């Protein structure tokens, strides 16, 4: 019998969305008003109807050992999106992650510079 305690092994969780779903990392906007006042935690989100996030994983067809599979979600991996704050399922171990049906994405967002906008 070994009397030494082994440290617990560290593991990582890989989430692979199934069906027409994507995994989104919610991006928190700066919680300050235009006049410079800081809002308390959750105050801004309570007023917002939609959240902003980045797609970090998409549903894929049959992955193989050589290939991760083709994106079947219809939304590009890495895209910035808007979605209703009530949509999706929060990932229990990370509040910033949400598993979302593609149909619940309201829009993709592209950030452009002021020069490109005019």
NUSEZA-719021 format. One record per atom (N, C-alpha, C): residue number from 0; atom name; x, y negated, z. Coordinates in pm, whole numbers. Each point is the difference from the previous one (the first is absolute). Layout:
NUM / CA / X / Y / Z
...
This chain:
0 / N / 85 / 118 / 0
0 / CA / -85 / -118 / 0
0 / C / 89 / -124 / 0
1 / N / -32 / -93 / -83
1 / CA / 77 / -122 / -14
1 / C / -61 / -107 / 92
2 / N / 79 / -53 / 93
2 / CA / -50 / -100 / 95
2 / C / 3 / -141 / -58
3 / N / 65 / -18 / -112
3 / CA / 6 / -133 / -61
3 / C / -130 / -31 / -72
4 / N / -48 / -120 / 21
4 / CA / -119 / -43 / -71
4 / C / 40 / -57 / -135
5 / N / -63 / 45 / -103
5 / CA / 25 / -49 / -134
5 / C / -83 / -126 / -22
6 / N / 59 / -102 / -59
6 / CA / -81 / -119 / -30
6 / C / -106 / 36 / -104
7 / N / -115 / -65 / 10
7 / CA / -104 / 31 / -99
7 / C / 48 / -40 / -140
8 / N / -33 / 81 / -97
8 / CA / 41 / -32 / -137
8 / C / -86 / -114 / -52
9 / N / 63 / -88 / -76
9 / CA / -73 / -110 / -61
9 / C / -57 / 47 / -132
10 / N / -120 / -36 / -25
10 / CA / -60 / 38 / -128
10 / C / -64 / -124 / -62
11 / N / -23 / 8 / -128
11 / CA / -64 / -108 / -74
11 / C / -126 / 57 / -61
12 / N / -97 / -83 / -17
12 / CA / -127 / 43 / -59
12 / C / -13 / -56 / -141
13 / N / -31 / 86 / -92
13 / CA / -21 / -38 / -139
13 / C / -149 / 14 / -30
14 / N / -61 / -109 / -36
14 / CA / -144 / 2 / -32
14 / C / -15 / 2 / -151
15 / N / -69 / 100 / -50
15 / CA / -27 / 12 / -143
15 / C / -151 / -9 / -21
16 / N / -50 / -115 / -47
16 / CA / -144 / -17 / -19
16 / C / -56 / 104 / -97
17 / N / -119 / 47 / 32
17 / CA / -70 / 96 / -86
17 / C / -120 / -68 / -64
18 / N / -45 / 55 / -112
18 / CA / -113 / -60 / -70
18 / C / 39 / -136 / -54
19 / N / -95 / -87 / -10
19 / CA / 26 / -136 / -52
19 / C / 25 / -95 / 116
20 / N / 111 / 27 / 71
20 / CA / 36 / -82 / 116
20 / C / 142 / -51 / -12
21 / N / 29 / -107 / 75
21 / CA / 134 / -56 / 8
21 / C / 32 / -28 / 146
22 / N / 129 / -8 / 29
22 / CA / 45 / -38 / 133
22 / C / 49 / -143 / -7
23 / N / -51 / -85 / 86
23 / CA / 31 / -143 / -3
23 / C / 65 / -41 / 131
24 / N / 103 / -84 / -11
24 / CA / 58 / -65 / 119
24 / C / -59 / -140 / 4
25 / N / -77 / -28 / 106
25 / CA / -63 / -130 / 17
25 / C / 108 / -104 / 30
26 / N / -8 / -112 / -69
26 / CA / 96 / -109 / 19
26 / C / -69 / -108 / 81
27 / N / 55 / -27 / 115
27 / CA / -57 / -103 / 87
27 / C / 49 / -137 / -47
28 / N / -93 / -90 / -21
28 / CA / 34 / -136 / -37
28 / C / 43 / -74 / 127
29 / N / 78 / -105 / -19
29 / CA / 43 / -80 / 114
29 / C / -122 / -52 / 74
30 / N / -1 / 18 / 130
30 / CA / -116 / -37 / 80
30 / C / 14 / -143 / 52
31 / N / 1 / -93 / -97
31 / CA / 10 / -141 / 35
31 / C / -96 / -76 / -90
32 / N / -68 / -96 / 55
32 / CA / -93 / -80 / -80
32 / C / 78 / -99 / -85
33 / N / -68 / -67 / -93
33 / CA / 65 / -99 / -85
33 / C / 58 / -116 / 81
34 / N / -58 / -26 / 117
34 / CA / 49 / -110 / 84
34 / C / 115 / 44 / 90
35 / N / 38 / 128 / -6
35 / CA / 114 / 47 / 76
35 / C / -33 / 69 / 131
36 / N / -128 / 14 / 32
36 / CA / -38 / 69 / 124
36 / C / 8 / 150 / -20
37 / N / 54 / 71 / 97
37 / CA / 5 / 145 / -6
37 / C / -132 / 58 / 47
38 / N / -48 / 100 / -73
38 / CA / -124 / 66 / 37
38 / C / 31 / 118 / 91
39 / N / -87 / 30 / 96
39 / CA / 23 / 118 / 84
39 / C / -12 / 127 / -82
40 / N / 58 / 109 / 51
40 / CA / -3 / 128 / -71
40 / C / -142 / 36 / -40
41 / N / -18 / 34 / -125
41 / CA / -129 / 46 / -51
41 / C / -97 / -110 / -39
42 / N / 27 / -125 / 35
42 / CA / -96 / -107 / -31
42 / C / -14 / -22 / -149
43 / N / 111 / -2 / -73
43 / CA / -6 / -20 / -144
43 / C / -69 / 118 / -68
44 / N / 37 / 120 / 40
44 / CA / -60 / 119 / -62
44 / C / -149 / 7 / 27
45 / N / -44 / -49 / 116
45 / CA / -143 / 2 / 32
45 / C / -78 / -87 / -96
46 / N / 61 / -107 / -53
46 / CA / -67 / -90 / -94
46 / C / 8 / 50 / -143
47 / N / 103 / 75 / -32
47 / CA / 20 / 45 / -138
47 / C / -99 / 108 / -39
48 / N / -44 / -3 / -125
48 / CA / -84 / 105 / -54
48 / C / 82 / 108 / -69
49 / N / 118 / -40 / -52
49 / CA / 85 / 93 / -72
49 / C / 140 / -1 / 61
50 / N / 72 / 109 / -23
50 / CA / 138 / 12 / 44
50 / C / 90 / 11 / -122
51 / N / 126 / -31 / 19
51 / CA / 101 / 1 / -104
51 / C / 96 / 114 / 33
52 / N / 39 / 76 / -99
52 / CA / 92 / 109 / 27
52 / C / 75 / 44 / -124
53 / N / 95 / 92 / 24
53 / CA / 79 / 55 / -110
53 / C / -22 / 150 / -4
54 / N / -22 / 51 / -119
54 / CA / -17 / 144 / -18
54 / C / 136 / 66 / 13
55 / N / 12 / 92 / 95
55 / CA / 128 / 67 / 21
55 / C / -1 / 146 / -42
56 / N / -118 / 55 / -27
56 / CA / -8 / 136 / -55
56 / C / -134 / 14 / -70
57 / N / -1 / 77 / -108
57 / CA / -120 / 18 / -82
57 / C / -33 / 148 / -11
58 / N / -123 / 29 / -37
58 / CA / -39 / 139 / -27
58 / C / 72 / 47 / -126
59 / N / 46 / 123 / 4
59 / CA / 75 / 56 / -113
59 / C / -59 / 134 / -41
60 / N / 23 / 35 / -129
60 / CA / -40 / 133 / -43
60 / C / 101 / 100 / 54
61 / N / -9 / 121 / -37
61 / CA / 79 / 110 / 55
61 / C / 151 / -26 / 2
62 / N / 55 / -35 / 117
62 / CA / 146 / -18 / 6
62 / C / 72 / 134 / -8
63 / N / 119 / -3 / -56
63 / CA / 83 / 120 / -8
63 / C / 131 / -28 / 73
64 / N / 87 / 98 / 7
64 / CA / 128 / -18 / 67
64 / C / 85 / -105 / -71
65 / N / -17 / -12 / -133
65 / CA / 82 / -95 / -78
65 / C / -64 / -138 / -13
66 / N / -131 / -8 / 19
66 / CA / -73 / -121 / -34
66 / C / -99 / -32 / 112
67 / N / -16 / -129 / 32
67 / CA / -95 / -37 / 106
67 / C / -144 / -3 / -50
68 / N / -21 / 20 / -126
68 / CA / -134 / 0 / -57
68 / C / -35 / -136 / -56
69 / N / -100 / -2 / -85
69 / CA / -41 / -124 / -64
69 / C / -107 / -70 / 81
70 / N / 8 / -132 / 5
70 / CA / -96 / -84 / 70
70 / C / -138 / 17 / -65
71 / N / -99 / 48 / 76
71 / CA / -135 / 15 / -52
71 / C / -96 / -102 / 59
72 / N / 51 / -89 / 85
72 / CA / -87 / -95 / 69
72 / C / -46 / -113 / -92
73 / N / 78 / -31 / -103
73 / CA / -33 / -111 / -87
73 / C / 53 / -133 / 50
74 / N / 65 / 0 / 116
74 / CA / 59 / -121 / 57
74 / C / 150 / 23 / 12
75 / N / 82 / -94 / -46
75 / CA / 144 / 22 / 5
75 / C / 55 / 2 / 143
76 / N / 92 / 92 / 24
76 / CA / 68 / 5 / 129
76 / C / 77 / -131 / 16
77 / N / -7 / -62 / 116
77 / CA / 68 / -126 / 26
77 / C / -86 / -123 / -25
78 / N / -119 / 20 / -58
78 / CA / -88 / -114 / -30
78 / C / -46 / -68 / 128
79 / N / -17 / -132 / -7
79 / CA / -57 / -78 / 109
79 / C / -150 / -7 / -26
80 / N / -80 / 24 / 102
80 / CA / -145 / 9 / -19
80 / C / -77 / -71 / 111
81 / N / -125 / -34 / -31
81 / CA / -97 / -47 / 98
81 / C / -104 / 109 / 19
82 / N / -42 / 21 / 125
82 / CA / -104 / 98 / 29
82 / C / -79 / -46 / 121
83 / N / -126 / 45 / 11
83 / CA / -84 / -37 / 113
83 / C / 61 / 52 / 130
84 / N / -5 / -82 / 104
84 / CA / 66 / 40 / 125
84 / C / -67 / 120 / 65
85 / N / -126 / 28 / -32
85 / CA / -68 / 116 / 58
85 / C / 31 / 128 / -75
86 / N / 64 / -10 / -116
86 / CA / 23 / 116 / -87
86 / C / 112 / 88 / 51
87 / N / -8 / 125 / -38
87 / CA / 109 / 92 / 24
87 / C / 5 / 57 / 141
88 / N / 102 / 83 / 17
88 / CA / 23 / 68 / 128
88 / C / 137 / -42 / 50
89 / N / 6 / -49 / 122
89 / CA / 129 / -36 / 60
89 / C / 77 / 126 / 33
90 / N / 131 / -5 / -23
90 / CA / 87 / 113 / 33
90 / C / 24 / -5 / 151
91 / N / -28 / 109 / 72
91 / CA / 3 / -3 / 147
91 / C / 135 / -41 / 60
92 / N / 110 / 31 / -63
92 / CA / 130 / -29 / 59
92 / C / 63 / -129 / -51
93 / N / -69 / -72 / -90
93 / CA / 54 / -126 / -52
93 / C / -115 / -90 / -42
94 / N / -30 / -102 / 79
94 / CA / -113 / -89 / -28
94 / C / 14 / -79 / -129
95 / N / 122 / -12 / -53
95 / CA / 20 / -75 / -123
95 / C / -36 / 82 / -123
96 / N / -19 / 131 / 16
96 / CA / -32 / 86 / -115
96 / C / -149 / 30 / -6
97 / N / -51 / 2 / -123
97 / CA / -141 / 33 / -20
97 / C / -15 / 85 / -126
98 / N / -76 / 107 / 10
98 / CA / -32 / 88 / -112
98 / C / -132 / -49 / -58
99 / N / 1 / -33 / -129
99 / CA / -112 / -72 / -59
99 / C / -43 / 64 / -131
100 / N / -131 / 8 / -21
100 / CA / -53 / 44 / -130
100 / C / 30 / -109 / -103
101 / N / 39 / 40 / -119
101 / CA / 31 / -96 / -107
101 / C / -118 / -92 / -27
102 / N / -121 / 49 / 10
102 / CA / -119 / -81 / -28
102 / C / -15 / -116 / 99
103 / N / 69 / 7 / 115
103 / CA / -10 / -105 / 101
103 / C / 102 / -112 / -21
104 / N / 87 / 13 / -100
104 / CA / 95 / -107 / -31
104 / C / -76 / -106 / -79
105 / N / 7 / -124 / 48
105 / CA / -74 / -109 / -64
105 / C / 77 / -60 / -116
106 / N / 133 / -10 / 13
106 / CA / 81 / -62 / -105
106 / C / 147 / 29 / 23
107 / N / 75 / -3 / -109
107 / CA / 145 / 0 / 14
107 / C / 44 / -146 / 1
108 / N / 112 / -28 / 65
108 / CA / 48 / -137 / 15
108 / C / 141 / -8 / -55
109 / N / 23 / -97 / -87
109 / CA / 134 / -24 / -51
109 / C / 45 / -136 / 48
110 / N / 117 / -6 / 62
110 / CA / 53 / -128 / 46
110 / C / 86 / -60 / -111
111 / N / -31 / -125 / -35
111 / CA / 74 / -69 / -103
111 / C / 51 / -133 / 56
112 / N / 107 / -49 / -57
112 / CA / 58 / -127 / 46
112 / C / -85 / -116 / -50
113 / N / 19 / -117 / 59
113 / CA / -73 / -119 / -45
113 / C / 29 / -32 / -146
114 / N / 124 / 23 / -43
114 / CA / 37 / -28 / -139
114 / C / -77 / 91 / -96
115 / N / -19 / 126 / 37
115 / CA / -73 / 93 / -86
115 / C / -148 / -29 / -4
116 / N / -53 / -60 / 106
116 / CA / -144 / -27 / 10
116 / C / -43 / -116 / -87
117 / N / 93 / -85 / -39
117 / CA / -37 / -119 / -80
117 / C / 36 / 16 / -142
